[in-house]
Amino acid sequence: MSRTEFPRRLTKLMGIRYEKSDENIYSHLRDRQSDAIRNAKHLLKALQARGDIPERNFNPSTNVHELVEFLNELCEFGPVE
């Protein structure tokens, strides 16, 4: 899926109009975070298994799920100062 397709698909899946600048977007998506991480890991594993594409050229794949997991771990330890 191209990134131009995301807003339309998210609007359909969320049942509300997706706006990138929505200050409440996290609260709209928070309940789906674990599904998104699981799906991202599955996709990454499938792309790695192919073995014919360098990881830097994986599409679609961003590894942002690794950042989200790291931030979630930080939250378990309290605020970062």
Backbone as a chain_set.jsonl record, in Angstrom:
{"seq": "MSRTEFPRRLTKLMGIRYEKSDENIYSHLRDRQSDAIRNAKHLLKALQARGDIPERNFNPSTNVHELVEFLNELCEFGPVE", "coords": {"N": [[0.854, -1.168, 0.0], [0.599, 2.16, -0.835], [1.862, 5.231, 0.622], [0.132, 7.302, 0.093], [-2.289, 6.134, 0.077], [-2.872, 5.519, 2.705], [-4.362, 7.528, 4.372], [-7.038, 7.311, 3.367], [-7.61, 4.575, 3.77], [-7.259, 4.361, 6.568], [-9.272, 6.083, 7.46], [-11.508, 4.626, 6.656], [-11.159, 2.224, 8.148], [-11.058, 3.136, 10.827], [-13.443, 4.414, 11.168], [-13.811, 7.07, 11.496], [-12.891, 10.284, 10.193], [-9.596, 10.306, 9.13], [-6.98, 12.365, 10.066], [-3.803, 13.556, 9.697], [-2.734, 15.511, 11.361], [-4.288, 15.408, 13.617], [-4.736, 15.952, 16.97], [-5.62, 14.064, 18.724], [-5.068, 11.592, 17.718], [-3.517, 9.472, 18.717], [-5.076, 8.479, 20.861], [-7.201, 7.498, 19.415], [-6.058, 5.351, 18.118], [-4.704, 3.799, 19.978], [-5.776, 1.397, 21.149], [-5.333, -0.405, 19.171], [-2.678, -0.805, 18.959], [-1.08, -3.071, 19.751], [-1.864, -4.96, 17.861], [-0.942, -3.699, 15.543], [1.829, -3.689, 15.968], [2.35, -6.441, 16.053], [1.559, -7.128, 13.413], [3.444, -5.619, 11.954], [5.849, -6.85, 12.708], [5.416, -9.392, 11.656], [5.275, -8.804, 8.905], [7.87, -7.764, 8.476], [9.413, -10.025, 9.079], [8.568, -11.735, 7.015], [9.505, -10.332, 4.768], [12.258, -10.407, 5.272], [12.686, -13.138, 5.079], [12.467, -13.594, 2.383], [14.911, -12.821, 1.266], [15.966, -11.665, -1.034], [16.032, -8.961, -1.187], [17.634, -6.055, -0.095], [17.539, -4.989, 3.322], [17.25, -2.227, 3.712], [15.748, -1.489, 1.549], [13.23, -2.492, 1.896], [9.784, -2.498, 1.327], [6.454, -2.359, 1.973], [7.844, -1.119, 4.906], [9.004, 0.077, 7.995], [10.193, -0.186, 10.442], [9.313, 1.235, 12.593], [7.852, 0.121, 14.576], [9.68, -0.923, 16.355], [10.652, 1.355, 17.634], [8.285, 2.204, 18.894], [7.871, 0.065, 20.658], [10.148, 0.395, 22.281], [9.633, 2.938, 23.386], [7.317, 2.3, 24.801], [8.414, 0.601, 26.724], [9.992, 2.452, 28.127], [7.985, 3.976, 29.287], [7.052, 2.245, 31.207], [8.896, 2.509, 33.177], [8.51, 5.011, 34.15], [8.361, 8.642, 33.822], [10.584, 10.13, 31.439], [13.379, 12.13, 31.984]], "CA": [[0.0, 0.0, 0.0], [1.386, 3.389, -0.877], [1.528, 6.139, 1.728], [-1.002, 8.152, -0.283], [-3.485, 5.34, 0.331], [-3.102, 5.402, 4.147], [-5.478, 8.304, 4.947], [-8.331, 6.753, 2.964], [-7.792, 3.288, 4.442], [-7.435, 4.59, 8.0], [-10.613, 6.647, 7.631], [-12.452, 3.523, 6.534], [-10.983, 1.278, 9.244], [-11.321, 3.757, 12.128], [-14.82, 4.882, 11.244], [-13.776, 8.531, 11.592], [-11.959, 10.835, 9.205], [-8.199, 10.367, 9.568], [-6.222, 13.586, 9.79], [-2.457, 13.386, 10.236], [-2.47, 16.509, 12.398], [-5.255, 15.239, 14.702], [-4.067, 15.891, 18.274], [-6.15, 12.914, 19.459], [-4.885, 10.385, 16.909], [-3.027, 8.368, 19.544], [-6.187, 7.881, 21.605], [-8.013, 6.75, 18.446], [-5.348, 4.156, 17.65], [-4.034, 3.118, 21.095], [-6.287, 0.039, 21.339], [-4.891, -1.254, 18.062], [-1.219, -0.774, 18.923], [-0.496, -4.414, 19.803], [-2.108, -5.568, 16.539], [-0.056, -3.053, 14.574], [3.188, -4.183, 16.212], [2.371, -7.839, 15.613], [1.526, -7.131, 11.948], [4.718, -5.094, 11.464], [6.851, -7.897, 12.904], [5.113, -10.451, 10.684], [5.674, -8.311, 7.587], [9.323, -7.681, 8.452], [9.921, -11.396, 9.021], [8.297, -12.243, 5.666], [10.427, -9.67, 3.841], [13.593, -10.934, 5.544], [12.723, -14.527, 4.608], [12.654, -13.596, 0.929], [16.351, -12.832, 1.069], [16.406, -11.085, -2.305], [15.937, -7.499, -1.112], [18.328, -5.506, 1.077], [16.574, -4.49, 4.311], [17.028, -0.791, 3.521], [14.812, -1.318, 0.44], [11.942, -3.119, 2.186], [8.633, -1.627, 1.124], [6.395, -1.361, 3.033], [8.419, -1.449, 6.201], [9.658, 1.256, 8.543], [10.769, -0.536, 11.742], [8.82, 2.144, 13.632], [7.346, -0.702, 15.683], [10.766, -1.055, 17.33], [10.634, 2.601, 18.395], [7.091, 2.188, 19.741], [8.129, -0.875, 21.758], [11.122, 1.036, 23.162], [8.931, 3.988, 24.132], [6.435, 1.627, 25.757], [9.259, 0.143, 27.83], [10.347, 3.63, 28.92], [6.808, 4.379, 30.068], [6.943, 1.35, 32.348], [9.843, 2.972, 34.195], [8.144, 6.362, 34.554], [8.717, 9.706, 32.879], [11.982, 10.336, 31.096], [13.75, 13.538, 32.216]], "C": [[0.9, 1.232, 0.0], [0.964, 4.316, 0.254], [0.406, 7.095, 1.371], [-2.336, 7.448, -0.026], [-3.854, 5.3, 1.82], [-4.274, 6.223, 4.667], [-6.857, 7.732, 4.604], [-8.619, 5.446, 3.689], [-8.016, 3.459, 5.94], [-8.81, 5.174, 8.308], [-11.648, 5.533, 7.604], [-12.367, 2.584, 7.741], [-11.35, 1.855, 10.612], [-12.766, 4.202, 12.273], [-14.939, 6.375, 11.486], [-12.754, 9.026, 10.583], [-10.558, 10.936, 9.797], [-7.576, 11.676, 9.122], [-4.864, 13.433, 10.459], [-2.185, 14.328, 11.405], [-3.448, 16.423, 13.582], [-4.525, 15.056, 16.032], [-4.509, 14.676, 19.092], [-5.917, 11.592, 18.736], [-4.402, 9.213, 17.755], [-4.165, 7.692, 20.301], [-7.11, 7.091, 20.674], [-7.378, 5.4, 18.11], [-4.753, 3.297, 18.766], [-4.487, 1.664, 21.252], [-5.822, -0.926, 20.258], [-3.37, -1.374, 17.989], [-0.609, -2.176, 18.904], [-0.711, -5.154, 18.483], [-1.149, -5.003, 15.501], [1.382, -3.551, 14.733], [3.316, -5.622, 15.73], [2.392, -7.924, 14.084], [2.848, -6.652, 11.353], [5.819, -6.139, 11.593], [6.662, -9.028, 11.891], [5.57, -10.036, 9.282], [7.194, -8.273, 7.456], [9.939, -9.071, 8.321], [9.724, -11.995, 7.621], [9.249, -11.628, 4.639], [11.851, -10.187, 4.028], [13.738, -12.352, 5.003], [12.922, -14.618, 3.097], [14.132, -13.632, 0.565], [16.852, -12.183, -0.204], [16.38, -9.558, -2.327], [16.752, -7.031, 0.097], [17.316, -4.852, 2.022], [16.278, -3.005, 4.13], [16.021, -0.507, 2.402], [13.459, -1.982, 0.688], [10.83, -2.096, 2.027], [7.392, -2.495, 1.095], [7.046, -1.894, 4.291], [9.185, -0.243, 6.713], [10.429, 0.965, 9.824], [10.31, 0.408, 12.848], [8.252, 1.354, 14.811], [8.413, -0.899, 16.759], [10.841, 0.2, 18.216], [9.449, 2.611, 19.365], [7.29, 1.235, 20.919], [9.115, -0.274, 22.769], [10.448, 2.112, 24.015], [7.968, 3.399, 25.158], [7.221, 1.123, 26.966], [9.659, 1.316, 28.727], [9.195, 4.063, 29.809], [6.625, 3.5, 31.295], [7.831, 1.801, 33.492], [9.541, 4.389, 34.687], [8.625, 7.395, 33.552], [10.22, 9.817, 32.667], [12.292, 11.81, 31.261], [15.098, 13.831, 31.612]], "O": [[1.859, 1.309, 0.769], [-0.144, 4.209, 0.78], [-0.222, 7.654, 2.27], [-3.38, 8.093, 0.076], [-5.015, 5.074, 2.163], [-5.128, 5.665, 5.356], [-7.739, 7.677, 5.462], [-9.733, 5.226, 4.167], [-8.864, 2.782, 6.522], [-9.44, 4.804, 9.299], [-12.558, 5.501, 8.433], [-13.396, 2.193, 8.294], [-11.89, 1.146, 11.461], [-13.259, 4.351, 13.392], [-16.042, 6.892, 11.663], [-11.863, 8.285, 10.169], [-10.355, 11.57, 10.832], [-7.638, 12.044, 7.949], [-4.79, 13.204, 11.666], [-1.474, 13.963, 12.341], [-3.427, 17.288, 14.458], [-3.77, 14.097, 16.193], [-3.837, 14.302, 20.053], [-6.508, 10.576, 19.102], [-4.828, 8.078, 17.538], [-4.215, 6.465, 20.375], [-7.732, 6.118, 21.102], [-8.083, 4.425, 17.848], [-4.338, 2.167, 18.509], [-3.652, 0.785, 21.467], [-5.916, -2.141, 20.429], [-2.838, -1.98, 17.059], [0.296, -2.438, 18.111], [0.166, -5.894, 18.038], [-0.608, -5.742, 14.678], [2.068, -3.803, 13.742], [4.292, -5.973, 15.068], [3.158, -8.706, 13.52], [3.323, -7.209, 10.363], [6.633, -6.296, 10.684], [7.631, -9.551, 11.341], [6.179, -10.828, 8.562], [7.743, -8.702, 6.441], [10.874, -9.271, 7.546], [10.607, -12.679, 7.105], [9.74, -12.32, 3.747], [12.572, -10.383, 3.05], [14.808, -12.723, 4.519], [13.475, -15.595, 2.593], [14.551, -14.373, -0.324], [18.06, -12.151, -0.436], [16.668, -8.938, -3.351], [16.578, -7.555, 1.197], [16.351, -4.234, 1.573], [15.152, -2.573, 4.376], [15.496, 0.604, 2.317], [12.625, -2.032, -0.216], [10.921, -0.975, 2.527], [7.299, -3.34, 0.204], [6.796, -3.034, 4.682], [9.928, 0.391, 5.964], [11.24, 1.786, 10.252], [10.872, 0.38, 13.943], [8.183, 1.872, 15.926], [8.089, -1.028, 17.94], [11.071, 0.095, 19.421], [9.6, 2.987, 20.527], [6.922, 1.557, 22.048], [8.931, -0.421, 23.977], [10.67, 2.182, 25.224], [7.82, 3.935, 26.255], [6.747, 1.208, 28.099], [9.664, 1.186, 29.951], [9.403, 4.469, 30.952], [6.102, 3.955, 32.313], [7.547, 1.506, 34.653], [10.249, 4.906, 35.551], [9.232, 7.047, 32.54], [11.015, 9.625, 33.588], [11.564, 12.659, 30.746], [15.583, 14.96, 31.701]]}, "num_chains": 1, "name": "protein.A"}
